[in-house]
Amino acid sequence: MKSMLISMLMACSTATALAQDHSRAQSAVDTKLVVENEFVQVVRISTPPHGKTSMHDVSPRIVIWMADAHFADPYADGTVREEMRKAGSAEWVSARRHAGENMSDKPMDFIAVIVKRAQRGQH
């Protein structure tokens, strides 16, 4: 998994990525900044059982699931997708506007790795 994460970070190192404005999401969601530097912002996000977030914008990112998850992902156009993830899995998430609902009786925990735009002369 570590090598997959490194490969994904390298592949998207030039992507524009602005941090999600988590302050707009409902206060039930716990967001903690893990690390930030000129290359990445790493945020740990936890939504309590049956917790919801309001509609918000998400920047492109890698998400690493820390626990199994079952959630609804409503989008701005009115579509809703029911999703399931396994602990330890990782995925690329494109920029989007969405809300969220943890449909589980357990907290939904994940880490978001937001890659910042590479500055000129950096690789």
Secondary structure, DSSP 8 states (H G I E B T S, - for coil): -HHHHHHHHHHTTT-------GGGS-TTSEEEEEEE-SSEEEEEEEE-TT-EEEEEEE-SEEEEESS-EEEEEEBTTS-EEEEEE-TT-EEEE--EEEEEEE-SSS-EEEEEEEE----TT--
